[in-house]
């Protein structure tokens, strides 16, 4: 049948595969050109981010240095009581047990007030300085109307932190001290346990409460980016101060507060609340405080939005145009290959009667023609080989059957048995009856499986005949797992092995011997073993026998037992495949063992 073709498609179908690929690659070159603007935009944006990050890093570092100077002054103030003997005397006095419930005198309170007020003079960032005696009394420069002078501060978290510092200064994050009578604003503090210089005993504590305005004064000249935020935290990531842009959304503020930066100086890109941020961390080795500046990336790129939008529009136009062209050409190029692949998959599944239409004259068309010829030839050869293989198997099974199944005249044996009974020769009658049972089992059709118990019964009949001949010199031991009696096995599989063990193993020995027949289950396989303790075989004889079994032709150099073993070997190979075969091993004067491995199958009720 002739099909009309579009002229442009016909011209395209005449091109070679290499020409088509070249054409596609030429079109693909358009994409880098269209992406040039996008790359320029991103490079410019990255440059803006780097400059902003560098500038902000300097600002954050300067903020932390200013905080260090303030805290250094607070640390110095916390050491001053150690150099005032009157302060130490008062604190020593009220660290004694007899003054545990005693209120300081007015003179002592006035002395401590003057000392604390002098220390806090002209320090607007100081909310109050408290010197806490060991008996719990609080000396302070705060108005007495705003203070509780007796408060059990030992249960508060900031007190425990100062105790753990054990005389070193410690920064307390934001909290509301309980010794203020009114709900005051949050403060952060510098605290230190006071130890008596002579005895090193703890006689009190100094705690300097600082207003959060100290941070606001330091940050007063810092410009906040839109939706930006600055945090001051300690090395445990506990908040000392937070200042955010008024436009910062609550969900972004919560995401910023939940971050846990490490104790190192770094610039890191983050995504918080679904938006990209640059986080700049400056860590002070002196105070252990971290100043963290969160800068939203989109606020840095306000000036580049117009460039970005224009670049994106141009890039989208080029990408769409290139995508359409690439799709058209790639579809035309790949369709025959996809169809060819599907046909090949059908051939792999055994459906050899396949062909593909040839619509081009290029390499793909030639490949399609070759596939059609190959599939047709394979289909022809498979059919031919399949028929020949079936005939060969039938011929081999018939040949094996003629070798293994000798034809005996059962009726003649019955007549002999009757004569033996008439003359009361019961021993001969038993032998004839047993032989008759054996022959009846043997002359049945050979191409079917039998129950293992039937095969063992046949072997038992054969063993009984041989025991009549050899007497007590020949012993048989059956070791069969009970649940295997209904397993199906090839007929006349064990009798040749038992015969081989008698005539070539233990029969000619004056002392006779023992033959063991066993059947065991191993996973999904049945292991049948015939073993004797006879004369055995040398390694050379065993290897020669193995070579004879693998050969399709008989070896004149191998003893007569090789014929029966080869027949068993070939039957197993034909019926079950190469995975199941006859194996044997032995040594001189130690006997020989034959093992047959076959899959376990059992007769169902439908088969009975």
RAZIGI-V965864 format. One record per residue. N is the residue number from 1. RES is the residue in one letter. OMEGA is omega in radians with two decimals (none if undefined). BURIAL is 1 if it has 9 or more other ideal C-beta (glycine too) atoms within 8 Angstrom, else 0. D_LAST is the distance of its C-alpha to the last C-alpha in Angstrom with 1 decimal. Layout:
BEGIN
N	RES	OMEGA	BURIAL	D_LAST
N	RES	OMEGA	BURIAL	D_LAST
END
This chain:
BEGIN
1	X	-3.14	0	58.4
2	X	3.12	0	61.6
3	X	3.05	0	62.0
4	X	-3.12	0	65.5
5	X	3.03	0	66.1
6	X	-3.10	0	68.6
7	X	-3.14	0	71.4
8	X	3.10	0	71.4
9	X	3.11	1	67.6
10	X	3.10	1	68.0
11	X	3.12	0	70.6
12	X	-3.12	1	68.4
13	X	3.13	1	65.5
14	X	-3.13	0	67.8
15	X	3.06	1	68.4
16	X	-3.13	0	66.7
17	X	3.14	1	64.4
18	X	3.12	0	67.1
19	X	3.13	0	69.6
20	X	3.13	1	67.4
21	X	3.12	1	66.7
22	X	3.12	0	70.5
23	X	3.14	1	71.2
24	X	-3.14	1	68.9
25	X	3.09	0	70.5
26	X	3.11	0	74.0
27	X	-3.11	1	73.0
28	X	3.12	1	71.5
29	X	3.13	0	75.0
30	X	-3.06	1	76.3
31	X	3.11	1	74.4
32	X	3.12	0	76.4
33	X	3.13	0	79.6
34	X	3.14	1	78.5
35	X	-3.10	1	77.5
36	X	3.13	0	80.8
37	X	-3.14	1	82.5
38	X	3.13	1	79.7
39	X	3.10	0	80.0
40	X	3.13	1	83.7
41	X	-3.11	1	83.4
42	X	3.09	0	81.0
43	X	3.10	0	83.3
44	X	3.12	1	86.3
45	X	3.13	1	84.4
46	X	3.11	0	83.3
47	X	3.10	0	87.0
48	X	3.13	1	88.2
49	X	-3.14	1	85.6
50	X	3.13	0	86.7
51	X	3.13	0	90.4
52	X	3.14	1	89.8
53	X	3.13	1	87.7
54	X	-3.14	0	90.4
55	X	-3.13	0	93.1
56	X	3.10	1	91.2
57	X	3.10	1	90.4
58	X	-3.13	0	94.2
59	X	-3.13	1	94.8
60	X	3.10	1	92.2
61	X	3.12	1	93.5
62	X	3.10	0	97.0
63	X	-3.12	1	95.9
64	X	3.12	1	94.3
65	X	3.10	0	97.5
66	X	3.08	1	99.6
67	X	3.12	1	97.4
68	X	3.14	1	97.8
69	X	3.12	0	101.6
70	X	-3.12	1	101.5
71	X	3.09	1	99.1
72	X	3.10	1	101.2
73	X	3.10	0	104.2
74	X	3.09	1	102.3
75	X	3.12	1	101.2
76	X	3.13	0	104.8
77	X	-3.11	1	105.8
78	X	3.11	1	103.2
79	X	-3.02	1	104.9
80	X	3.13	1	108.5
81	X	-3.13	1	108.4
82	X	-3.11	1	108.1
83	X	3.11	0	111.6
84	X	-3.06	1	113.4
85	X	-3.13	0	114.6
86	X	3.10	0	115.4
87	X	3.13	1	111.9
88	X	-3.13	1	110.4
89	X	-3.13	0	112.8
90	X	-3.13	1	111.8
91	X	3.12	1	108.0
92	X	-3.12	1	108.5
93	X	-3.04	0	110.4
94	X	2.96	1	107.6
95	X	3.12	1	104.9
96	X	-3.07	0	106.5
97	X	-3.08	0	105.0
98	X	3.12	0	108.3
99	X	-3.05	1	108.4
100	X	-3.11	0	104.8
101	X	-3.04	0	106.0
102	X	3.08	0	109.3
103	X	3.14	0	110.2
104	X	3.10	1	112.1
105	X	3.14	0	115.8
106	X	-3.14	0	117.3
107	X	3.13	0	118.9
108	X	3.13	1	115.5
109	X	3.12	1	113.8
110	X	3.12	0	116.7
111	X	-3.12	1	116.5
112	X	3.11	1	112.7
113	X	3.14	1	113.1
114	X	-3.13	0	115.8
115	X	-3.11	1	113.7
116	X	-3.14	1	110.6
117	X	3.10	1	112.6
118	X	3.13	0	114.2
119	X	-3.11	1	110.9
120	X	-3.07	1	109.6
121	X	3.07	0	112.8
122	X	3.08	0	112.5
123	X	-3.05	0	108.7
124	X	-3.12	0	107.5
125	X	-3.09	1	103.8
126	X	3.07	1	104.0
127	X	3.12	0	103.0
128	X	3.07	1	104.2
129	X	-3.14	1	104.5
130	X	2.96	1	103.4
131	X	-3.02	1	104.3
132	X	3.13	1	102.4
133	X	-3.07	1	103.9
134	X	3.11	1	101.8
135	X	3.06	1	102.6
136	X	-3.14	1	101.1
137	X	-3.07	1	104.3
138	X	2.98	1	104.2
139	X	-3.04	1	107.3
140	X	3.03	1	107.2
141	X	3.14	1	109.4
142	X	3.13	1	107.7
143	X	-3.07	0	109.7
144	X	3.12	0	109.4
145	X	-3.11	0	108.7
146	X	-3.01	1	105.4
147	X	2.88	1	104.4
148	X	-3.01	1	102.8
149	X	3.08	1	104.4
150	X	3.10	0	102.2
151	X	3.11	1	98.5
152	X	-3.09	0	95.8
153	X	-3.06	1	94.5
154	X	-3.12	0	92.6
155	X	-3.09	0	89.4
156	X	-3.05	1	89.5
157	X	-3.09	0	87.4
158	X	3.13	1	90.4
159	X	3.12	1	92.0
160	X	3.10	0	88.9
161	X	3.12	1	88.8
162	X	3.09	1	92.4
163	X	-3.14	0	91.7
164	X	3.12	0	88.9
165	X	3.00	1	91.3
166	X	3.07	0	93.5
167	X	3.06	0	96.8
168	X	3.14	0	95.6
169	X	-3.09	1	96.0
170	X	3.12	1	93.0
171	X	3.13	1	92.5
172	X	3.14	1	91.2
173	X	-3.07	1	89.3
174	X	3.10	1	90.2
175	X	3.08	1	90.7
176	X	-3.10	0	93.0
177	X	-3.11	1	94.9
178	X	-3.09	0	95.3
179	X	3.02	1	98.9
180	X	-3.07	1	100.1
181	X	3.13	0	101.1
182	X	3.09	0	100.0
183	X	-3.11	0	96.9
184	X	3.11	1	98.0
185	X	3.10	0	96.5
186	X	3.07	0	93.9
187	X	2.89	1	95.4
188	X	-2.89	1	94.1
189	X	2.93	1	95.9
190	X	-3.06	1	96.9
191	X	3.12	1	96.9
192	X	3.00	1	97.8
193	X	-3.13	1	98.2
194	X	3.11	1	101.9
195	X	3.11	1	102.3
196	X	-3.04	1	105.7
197	X	-3.04	0	106.9
198	X	-3.03	0	108.3
199	X	-3.08	0	105.4
200	X	3.08	0	102.5
201	X	3.09	0	101.7
202	X	-3.13	1	100.3
203	X	3.12	1	103.1
204	X	-3.13	1	101.9
205	X	3.01	1	100.3
206	X	-3.13	1	101.6
207	X	-3.11	1	99.6
208	X	3.12	1	100.9
209	X	-3.11	1	99.4
210	X	3.09	1	99.4
211	X	3.06	1	99.3
212	X	3.10	1	96.7
213	X	3.13	0	99.7
214	X	3.08	1	99.9
215	X	-3.10	1	96.8
216	X	3.09	1	98.2
217	X	-3.14	0	101.5
218	X	-3.09	1	99.7
219	X	-3.01	1	97.5
220	X	-3.11	0	100.4
221	X	-3.13	0	100.8
222	X	3.12	0	97.1
223	X	3.10	0	95.9
224	X	2.99	1	92.5
225	X	3.10	1	90.1
226	X	-3.12	0	88.7
227	X	3.10	1	85.9
228	X	-3.10	1	86.5
229	X	3.06	1	86.8
230	X	3.12	1	88.3
231	X	2.97	1	87.0
232	X	-3.12	1	88.6
233	X	3.07	1	86.2
234	X	-3.08	1	86.3
235	X	3.03	0	84.0
236	X	-3.08	0	81.6
237	X	3.03	0	81.5
238	X	-3.00	0	83.5
239	X	2.92	1	85.7
240	X	-3.11	1	89.5
241	X	3.07	1	90.3
242	X	3.09	1	88.7
243	X	-3.07	1	90.5
244	X	3.06	1	88.7
245	X	3.13	1	89.7
246	X	-3.11	0	90.4
247	X	-3.11	0	88.0
248	X	-3.13	1	85.1
249	X	-3.13	0	82.2
250	X	-3.12	0	81.0
251	X	3.09	0	77.4
252	X	3.10	1	78.8
253	X	3.11	1	81.1
254	X	3.12	1	78.3
255	X	3.12	1	76.3
256	X	-3.12	1	79.3
257	X	-3.09	1	79.9
258	X	3.14	0	76.2
259	X	-3.14	1	76.6
260	X	-3.10	0	76.9
261	X	3.12	1	78.7
262	X	-3.09	0	78.9
263	X	3.11	0	82.2
264	X	3.13	0	83.2
265	X	-3.11	0	85.2
266	X	3.02	0	83.0
267	X	-3.00	0	82.5
268	X	3.05	0	79.0
269	X	-3.11	0	77.4
270	X	2.98	1	75.6
271	X	-3.09	0	73.9
272	X	-3.14	1	74.9
273	X	-3.14	0	74.0
274	X	-3.12	0	72.6
275	X	-3.12	1	75.9
276	X	3.10	1	76.9
277	X	2.91	1	79.6
278	X	3.13	1	81.5
279	X	3.14	1	81.9
280	X	-3.07	1	84.9
281	X	3.02	1	85.0
282	X	-3.07	1	88.1
283	X	3.13	1	87.8
284	X	3.06	1	90.9
285	X	-3.11	0	90.8
286	X	-3.04	0	93.9
287	X	-3.05	0	92.8
288	X	3.14	1	89.0
289	X	3.08	1	89.2
290	X	3.01	1	87.3
291	X	-3.04	1	88.7
292	X	3.12	1	85.9
293	X	3.10	1	86.8
294	X	-3.10	1	84.0
295	X	3.09	1	85.0
296	X	-3.06	1	82.9
297	X	-3.07	1	82.2
298	X	3.10	0	82.8
299	X	3.11	1	86.4
300	X	-3.00	1	87.2
301	X	-3.13	1	86.0
302	X	-3.09	0	88.1
303	X	-3.08	0	90.4
304	X	-3.09	1	87.6
305	X	-3.14	0	85.8
306	X	3.10	0	87.6
307	X	3.14	1	86.8
308	X	-3.11	1	83.2
309	X	3.13	0	82.8
310	X	-3.13	1	84.5
311	X	-3.13	1	82.4
312	X	3.14	1	79.1
313	X	3.13	0	80.0
314	X	-3.12	1	80.8
315	X	-3.14	1	77.6
316	X	3.14	0	75.5
317	X	-3.13	1	77.0
318	X	-3.11	1	76.4
319	X	3.14	1	72.9
320	X	-3.14	0	72.0
321	X	3.13	1	73.6
322	X	3.14	1	72.0
323	X	3.14	0	68.6
324	X	-3.14	0	68.7
325	X	-3.14	1	69.7
326	X	-3.14	1	67.2
327	X	-3.11	0	64.4
328	X	-3.09	0	65.3
329	X	-3.14	1	65.5
330	X	3.10	1	62.5
331	X	3.14	0	60.4
332	X	-3.12	1	61.4
333	X	-3.00	1	60.8
334	X	-3.08	0	57.4
335	X	3.11	0	55.8
336	X	3.13	1	54.9
337	X	3.13	1	53.6
338	X	3.13	0	51.4
339	X	3.11	1	50.0
340	X	3.13	1	49.5
341	X	3.13	0	47.7
342	X	3.11	0	45.3
343	X	3.12	1	44.4
344	X	3.09	1	43.9
345	X	3.09	0	41.5
346	X	3.09	1	39.4
347	X	3.11	1	39.5
348	X	3.14	0	38.4
349	X	3.07	0	35.2
350	X	3.11	0	34.5
351	X	-2.98	0	36.3
352	X	-3.10	1	38.7
353	X	-3.06	0	40.2
354	X	3.04	1	43.0
355	X	3.13	0	46.8
356	X	3.11	1	49.7
357	X	3.11	0	53.0
358	X	-3.05	0	56.0
359	X	3.13	0	59.0
360	X	3.13	1	61.4
361	X	-3.12	0	62.9
362	X	-3.10	1	63.0
363	X	3.12	0	60.8
364	X	3.08	1	58.0
365	X	3.10	1	58.1
366	X	3.10	1	57.9
367	X	3.11	1	55.0
368	X	3.10	1	53.2
369	X	3.12	1	53.8
370	X	3.12	0	52.5
371	X	-3.13	1	49.3
372	X	3.13	1	48.7
373	X	-3.13	0	49.2
374	X	-3.13	0	46.9
375	X	3.13	1	44.1
376	X	-3.13	1	44.4
377	X	3.12	0	44.3
378	X	-3.14	1	41.4
379	X	3.14	1	39.4
380	X	-3.09	0	40.2
381	X	-3.13	0	39.5
382	X	3.13	1	36.1
383	X	-3.11	0	34.9
384	X	-3.12	0	36.3
385	X	-3.13	0	35.0
386	X	3.14	0	31.5
387	X	-3.14	0	31.3
388	X	-3.14	0	32.9
389	X	3.11	0	30.6
390	X	-3.13	0	27.5
391	X	3.13	0	29.1
392	X	3.13	0	30.2
393	X	3.12	1	26.7
394	X	-3.14	0	25.4
395	X	-3.13	0	28.4
396	X	3.12	1	28.0
397	X	3.12	1	24.4
398	X	3.12	0	25.5
399	X	3.12	0	28.4
400	X	-3.13	1	26.5
401	X	-3.14	1	24.1
402	X	3.13	0	27.2
403	X	-3.00	0	28.8
404	X	-3.04	1	26.0
405	X	3.04	1	24.3
406	X	-3.11	0	27.2
407	X	3.13	0	26.8
408	X	-3.14	0	27.6
409	X	-3.06	0	28.4
410	X	-3.11	1	26.1
411	X	3.12	0	28.0
412	X	3.11	0	31.2
413	X	3.12	1	29.9
414	X	3.12	1	29.0
415	X	3.11	0	32.6
416	X	3.14	1	34.1
417	X	3.14	1	32.1
418	X	3.09	0	33.6
419	X	-3.14	0	37.1
420	X	3.13	1	36.8
421	X	3.13	1	35.9
422	X	-3.14	0	38.9
423	X	3.08	0	41.2
424	X	3.05	0	39.6
425	X	-3.00	0	38.8
426	X	3.14	0	35.8
427	X	3.10	0	35.7
428	X	3.13	0	35.3
429	X	3.10	1	32.6
430	X	-3.11	1	30.5
431	X	-3.13	1	30.9
432	X	3.14	1	30.0
433	X	3.14	1	26.9
434	X	3.12	1	25.7
435	X	3.11	1	26.5
436	X	3.08	1	24.6
437	X	3.14	1	21.4
438	X	-3.13	1	22.1
439	X	3.12	1	22.9
440	X	3.11	1	19.8
441	X	-3.03	1	17.7
442	X	-3.00	1	20.1
443	X	3.06	1	20.4
444	X	3.12	0	16.8
445	X	-2.94	0	16.7
446	X	-2.99	1	17.9
447	X	3.12	0	16.8
448	X	3.10	0	13.3
449	X	3.12	0	12.3
450	X	3.06	1	11.1
451	X	-3.14	1	10.8
452	X	-3.12	1	14.5
453	X	3.07	0	14.6
454	X	3.11	1	13.8
455	X	3.12	1	16.5
456	X	3.09	1	18.8
457	X	3.09	1	18.5
458	X	3.11	1	19.6
459	X	3.12	1	22.4
460	X	3.10	1	23.3
461	X	3.14	1	23.8
462	X	-3.14	1	25.9
463	X	-3.14	1	27.9
464	X	3.10	1	28.6
465	X	-3.10	1	30.1
466	X	3.09	1	32.2
467	X	3.04	1	33.4
468	X	-3.13	1	34.6
469	X	-3.02	0	36.6
470	X	3.13	1	37.9
471	X	-3.07	0	38.2
472	X	3.13	0	38.9
473	X	-3.07	1	39.8
474	X	-3.13	1	36.1
475	X	3.09	0	34.1
476	X	3.10	1	30.5
477	X	3.11	0	29.5
478	X	3.11	0	26.0
479	X	-3.00	0	26.0
480	X	3.05	1	22.5
481	X	-3.01	0	22.0
482	X	-3.05	0	19.6
483	X	-3.13	0	17.7
484	X	-3.04	1	16.8
485	X	-3.13	1	14.7
486	X	3.07	1	11.3
487	X	-3.11	1	13.1
488	X	3.14	1	12.2
489	X	3.06	1	15.2
490	X	-3.10	1	16.6
491	X	-3.14	1	16.6
492	X	3.13	1	20.0
493	X	-3.03	1	21.2
494	X	-3.05	1	22.9
495	X	3.09	1	24.3
496	X	3.13	1	27.0
497	X	3.10	1	28.2
498	X	3.11	1	28.5
499	X	3.14	1	30.3
500	X	-3.14	1	32.6
501	X	-3.13	1	33.5
502	X	-2.99	1	34.4
503	X	-3.12	1	36.5
504	X	-3.11	1	38.0
505	X	-3.01	1	38.1
506	X	-3.01	1	38.7
507	X	-3.07	1	38.8
508	X	-3.13	0	42.4
509	X	3.14	1	43.8
510	X	-3.11	0	45.7
511	X	3.13	0	44.5
512	X	3.14	1	40.8
513	X	-3.08	1	38.6
514	X	3.08	1	35.5
515	X	-3.14	1	32.2
516	X	3.04	1	30.1
517	X	-3.08	1	26.4
518	X	3.08	1	25.4
519	X	-3.13	1	22.7
520	X	3.07	1	23.8
521	X	3.04	1	23.0
522	X	-3.05	0	25.7
523	X	3.14	0	25.4
524	X	-3.11	0	22.4
525	X	3.08	1	22.4
526	X	3.13	1	21.2
527	X	3.10	1	24.1
528	X	-3.05	1	23.6
529	X	3.00	1	27.0
530	X	-3.04	1	28.5
531	X	3.09	1	32.1
532	X	3.11	1	34.9
533	X	-3.05	0	38.5
534	X	-2.99	1	39.9
535	X	3.08	1	42.5
536	X	-3.12	1	41.0
537	X	3.07	1	42.3
538	X	3.12	0	45.3
539	X	-3.13	0	45.1
540	X	3.13	0	46.3
541	X	3.13	0	43.5
542	X	-3.13	1	40.8
543	X	3.11	0	42.2
544	X	3.11	1	42.5
545	X	3.11	1	38.8
546	X	3.13	0	37.8
547	X	3.14	1	39.9
548	X	-3.14	1	38.4
549	X	-3.10	1	34.8
550	X	-3.11	0	35.9
551	X	3.11	1	37.6
552	X	3.14	0	36.0
553	X	3.13	0	38.2
554	X	3.13	1	38.4
555	X	-3.11	1	41.3
556	X	-3.10	0	43.4
557	X	-3.10	0	44.8
558	X	-3.11	1	41.5
559	X	-3.05	0	40.5
560	X	-3.10	0	37.8
561	X	3.14	1	35.2
562	X	-3.14	1	35.4
563	X	-3.14	1	33.6
564	X	-3.14	1	30.3
565	X	3.11	1	30.6
566	X	3.11	1	31.4
567	X	3.11	1	28.3
568	X	-3.13	1	26.1
569	X	-3.11	1	28.2
570	X	3.11	1	27.9
571	X	3.12	1	24.1
572	X	-3.12	1	23.9
573	X	-3.12	1	26.5
574	X	-3.04	0	24.8
575	X	-3.00	0	21.3
576	X	-3.13	0	22.4
577	X	-3.02	0	26.1
578	X	-3.11	0	29.3
579	X	-3.09	0	28.5
580	X	-3.05	1	26.1
581	X	3.11	1	27.7
582	X	3.11	1	28.8
583	X	-3.13	0	31.7
584	X	3.14	1	33.9
585	X	3.13	0	37.1
586	X	3.13	1	39.5
587	X	-3.12	0	43.1
588	X	3.09	0	45.2
589	X	3.11	0	44.8
590	X	3.12	0	42.3
591	X	-3.13	1	39.1
592	X	-3.10	1	36.7
593	X	3.08	1	33.5
594	X	-3.13	1	30.6
595	X	3.10	1	28.5
596	X	3.11	1	25.5
597	X	3.10	1	24.6
598	X	3.08	1	21.4
599	X	3.14	0	19.9
600	X	2.99	1	17.3
601	X	-3.12	0	13.9
602	X	-3.13	0	10.8
603	X	3.10	0	7.1
604	X	-3.14	0	6.7
605	X	3.13	0	5.3
606	X	-3.11	0	5.6
607	X	-3.04	0	3.8
608	X	none	0	0.0
END
